[in-house]
């Protein structure tokens, strides 16, 4: 599976809100324009619920085909790219981005780097 990595700066698709205890944003894939391919932000953690559509998730040495419903968590310290597969059905799902303070508000004393 070939990879295509974009080096252009993408617009910020995650304007974070500020609920008590940290920041979190949830968007549909349509609202984010399946913007996972532009995840160069390292200040947020990402979680994606894929409901419909085919996608490719690329890390430095491995690629994964996601062609059925899946829940994907990414580590903000590990670079990756995400791309919808050409010709697949329209992407459906949700993308959640959240900050470390948001996680710490619920996980006191747990290190996210471990």
N, C-alpha and C positions, 0 to 999 in steps of 0.2 A: 504494500500500500504506500503510495508516494505521499510525501508531506509537502505542504506549502506554508511557510511561515511568513507572516506579514511583519515588516519592520516599521511600518508607519504608525504614528501616534493616533489612536482612535479617540473619539469623543468619550467623555466620562458617562457611561451608561448607568452608573450607580450613584445617583444623587442620594446620599444616605440621610435618612431621617434620624431623629434623636429621641427614641423612647427612653424611659428611665432605665438606667443600667447599661447603656451603650447604644450602638448604632446598628441598624439592620434595614435592608431594602429587599423587597420581593417583587419581581416583575414576571410577566408571562414571557415566553420566548419571543412572541410577536412584538411585545413592547421593547424588548432588548434587541430586536432584529437579529435574534440568535447571535448576539454579540460575544459569545464565549470565545470566538477566535481572536478577540481583541483584549484578552485578559492580561494586560501588562501591569495592572495595579497589584502591588504587593502589600498594601495596607489592609486588605480585606480577605477573608476566607470565603470560598464559594461552594455552593451546593446546588445541584441541578436535578430536577425531577423530569426525566424525559418520558412523555406519555405516547408520542407518535412522531415518526420520522426516523431517518437514518443519519447517523453522525459518525465522525472519526475523531477520536481523542488521541493526540500525539504527545508523547514525552520525548526526551532526548534520544532514548534508545529503543523505545517500544511504541507501538500504535495499537489502539483498540477500536474495533467496530462496535458501534452501539446501534442496533437495529431492532430493538424491542424495548418495552418499558424498562427503565433503569433509574436508580438513584446514584448520583455521582458526587463524591466529595473530593475536592482538590486541596492540596497543601499549598499555601501561599509562598512557601520557600522553594517549591519545585516548579520550574518553568514548564509550561505546556501550551498547546494550541488545540483548538476545537473547530471543526468545520462541518457544516451540513453536507451530506452526500448529494452531488448534483443529480437532479431528476427524481429525488425521493419526494414523498408526500410532504405537505407543509408541516413544519415543525410545530409540535404542541408540547407544552410543558411549562415549568416554572424555574426561575433562576433566583437564588437567594444569595445575597452578599452581606456579610456581617463582620464587625470589627472585633478585635481581641477583647476590648472592655465589655462588649456585649456578652461574650462567652464567660469572662471572668465573673460577671454578675451572677451567673448560675453555677459556676464550677470553682468555687473558692478553694485555693490551695492546690489546684491541679495545673501542671505545666503543659502548655500546648506544644512545646518543642520536644517532648519525650515520646 
